[in-house]
Amino acid sequence: MNNLYDVNNIFAKILRSEVPCNKILENEHALAFSDINPQAPIHTLVIPKNSYINFYDFTKNASTKEHESFWKLVNEVIEHYKVEVEGFRIITNSGNTGNQDVPHFHIHLLAGKNLGKMIG
């Protein structure tokens, strides 16, 4: 885990149950919940339960079990919403120029309408 991780970010507070969320699914190493500012009819965030700042930090430092659990939960969310055939978009932002708002690795899973070629 990264010693530069901000333990007061909103996702860390959600994981400590200091801030509520609309939980969709979870497993031992990851949590999926609704985005509070949805950009599509389905807009779910999936986060690891341990302290990883961004995609690079997670892929470099998370255990094999954490990787497996995280991506398994992503697939379970896809199946939960039954969008495996219709389609979906997965986005992760990293750092300032990647427009990462919360310094805790997370993916956005968006679905439920045609999202166009890019989100504006």
C-alpha positions in Angstrom: 0.0 0.0 0.0 1.1 3.5 -0.8 2.3 5.7 2.0 1.2 8.8 0.0 -2.4 7.6 0.2 -4.9 10.2 1.5 -6.8 8.4 4.3 -9.4 11.2 4.3 -10.6 10.8 0.7 -14.3 10.1 0.3 -13.9 6.5 -0.8 -11.7 5.7 2.3 -14.5 7.2 4.4 -17.1 5.1 2.6 -15.0 2.0 3.3 -14.8 2.9 7.0 -18.6 3.5 7.0 -18.2 7.1 7.9 -20.1 8.1 4.7 -23.0 6.1 3.4 -23.2 4.7 -0.1 -25.8 2.9 -2.2 -24.0 -0.5 -2.2 -24.6 -2.7 -5.2 -22.3 -5.6 -4.5 -19.1 -6.4 -2.6 -16.6 -9.2 -1.9 -13.6 -9.6 0.4 -11.4 -7.1 -1.5 -13.8 -4.8 -3.5 -16.9 -2.7 -3.2 -19.3 -1.6 -5.9 -21.8 1.3 -5.3 -23.8 3.8 -7.3 -22.1 7.1 -8.4 -23.8 10.1 -6.6 -23.5 12.1 -9.9 -24.5 9.5 -12.6 -23.5 10.1 -16.2 -25.6 7.3 -17.5 -28.7 5.3 -16.4 -26.3 2.8 -14.9 -23.2 4.4 -13.3 -21.5 2.2 -10.7 -18.1 2.7 -9.1 -16.0 -0.3 -8.2 -13.1 0.3 -5.7 -10.6 -2.0 -4.0 -10.9 -2.1 -0.2 -7.2 -1.5 0.3 -5.4 1.8 -0.1 -4.4 2.2 -3.7 -4.2 5.7 -5.2 -4.7 4.9 -8.9 -4.7 2.2 -11.6 -0.9 2.1 -11.7 -0.6 1.8 -7.9 -3.2 -1.0 -7.9 -1.7 -3.0 -10.7 1.8 -2.6 -9.4 1.2 -3.3 -5.7 -2.1 -5.2 -5.2 -1.9 -9.0 -4.5 -3.0 -11.5 -7.0 -6.0 -12.2 -4.8 -7.0 -8.5 -4.8 -6.7 -8.4 -8.6 -8.8 -11.5 -9.0 -11.5 -10.3 -6.5 -11.6 -6.8 -8.0 -12.2 -7.9 -11.6 -14.5 -10.7 -10.5 -16.7 -8.0 -8.8 -16.6 -5.9 -12.0 -18.0 -8.9 -13.9 -20.6 -9.5 -11.2 -21.8 -5.9 -11.6 -22.0 -6.4 -15.3 -24.1 -9.5 -14.8 -26.2 -7.8 -12.1 -27.3 -5.2 -14.6 -27.5 -7.7 -17.4 -25.5 -5.5 -19.8 -22.9 -8.2 -20.9 -24.5 -8.3 -24.3 -26.0 -4.8 -24.7 -22.7 -3.2 -23.7 -21.1 -0.9 -21.2 -18.1 1.4 -20.8 -15.4 1.1 -18.1 -13.4 4.2 -17.3 -10.6 4.9 -14.8 -8.9 8.3 -14.4 -5.4 8.7 -13.0 -3.7 11.8 -11.8 -4.2 15.5 -12.6 -4.1 15.3 -16.4 -6.3 12.2 -16.3 -8.9 14.2 -14.3 -8.9 11.8 -11.3 -11.3 13.4 -8.7 -10.8 10.9 -5.8 -7.3 9.7 -5.1 -8.4 6.1 -4.5 -8.3 3.7 -7.5 -11.7 3.1 -8.9 -13.4 2.3 -12.2 -16.6 3.7 -13.5 -18.9 1.2 -15.1 -21.5 3.0 -17.3 -24.3 1.5 -19.2 -28.0 1.7 -20.0 -27.9 3.9 -23.1 -25.7 4.5 -26.1 -22.8 6.5 -24.6 -21.5 7.8 -27.9 -17.9 7.5 -29.0 -16.6 9.5 -26.0 -18.1 11.1 -23.0 -18.0 14.9 -23.3 
